[in-house]
């Protein structure tokens, strides 16, 4: 059941180099602190892997999981987060200097709507002929 070393992602089974780990079983129950080799053997008896879920804790927290399923779910969660992320657009509103009051109010309402939706707004003032003079 040896698998080739993986560069990214969580460490599992023989990649875990610490002597003792805190173990959580596949049902979420805390089994306490035990030797890493003993935890790997228990995971193998269940047909699972010992996956390091919190390497910065003292001792590191490991869980009995199927590595392939764990990676698949992590990738699925990352894809969902990327899909739901809203890209910020720049909306442009063009107006002239002698705009009527009602037209101005309508444009300002659309500006506030764009800002509430999280977009950036670019206001462009257009001059024709002698309007600049």
N, C-alpha and C positions, 0 to 999 in steps of 0.2 A: 504494500500500500504506500510505497514511497513515491512521492511526486516531485517533479523537477522544481528547483528553487524559483520562487516568484519574486520579481524585483519590487512590484508595487502591491499595495493591499495589506491586509492584516497578516501577522505571522501566525503560523499554525504548526502543530505537532513538533517535529524535530527542529524547526526554526526558532522555537522559544528557548532562549539561552539561560534564563534565570532558574535558580534551584527550586524556589517555592512559588506557587501561584494561588490566588483565591479562585475557587472553582464554582461555577454556576451550571447546573445540569440543563438538559434540553427542555425541561418543563419550567425553568425559571427559579428553581429552589437553590439556595445557597448551601453548598456542601462544605464550606470552610476552606482553610488554608491547607494545602497538601503539596507533596513533592511533585515536580513537573512530570517526571517519568511515570509515577503512579497515576497521575491524572490522564496522561496519554494512553496508558494501558486501559483505564476505565472507559475512556472514549472509544477505543478500538473495540472493546467488548460490546458496546452499544452500536457499533457500525458507524460511528461519527468521528469527527476530528476535534481536537482541542484548539480553539481559535482564541487568540488574544484580542479582546474587545477594548480593553483600557490599559495600554502599555505604560502610562505615566503614573498609575496608582502604585501604592506600596503595600503589599506585593501586587504585581500586575493581575488584573481580573481577566480570567479566561472562561470560555463557555463551550459546552459540548454542542457543536453544530456540524452540519454538512457544509464544507467549504464552498462547493459549487453553488449550492442554494444561497449561501450567504452572499457570495459575489454577485449572483444574479439579482437578488433583492436590492443590494446596494446600487447596482447599475440602474435598475428600474427606478429607484428613488431619485437618483441623480438626473435621469432623463425626464422624470415628471417635474422636478424642480426647474430644469432648463426650459421645459415647455410652458410652464406657468409664469415664467419670468417675463415681465413686460418691458419691451424696448422703449426708450424715451425718444419721441419724435419731436421735430421742430415744426411747429405750425406757424404759418405766416399770414398776417392780416395786413391788407393794403388799404390805405385811405388817403384822401386828399385834404388839404388844409381848410377848405371851405365846406366841410361835410355838415349835413343837417343834424340837428339834435337827436332825432329819432334814429337815424342811420348810425350815429355815433353810439347810442345806447345799445342797439342791436349788436354792433361789433364788439362792444365791451362785454356784453353777456356771453358771446362766443369765446372771448378771451378768458373769462373766469371759468367757463366750462372746460376749456383746454387745460388750464392750470390745475383744476380739481382732478382731472383725469391723469395728471402727472406728466403732461407734455410741456415742452418749452415753447414759448411764444415769441415770435419775431414780428414787431410792428414796423411797417414800412410806410413812410410818408412820401407820397408821389406828388411831384410838382409838374404842372403843364404850362408851357409858354411863359408868361410874365408872373406867375404866382410866386416866384421867389423874390421878386423885386418889391 
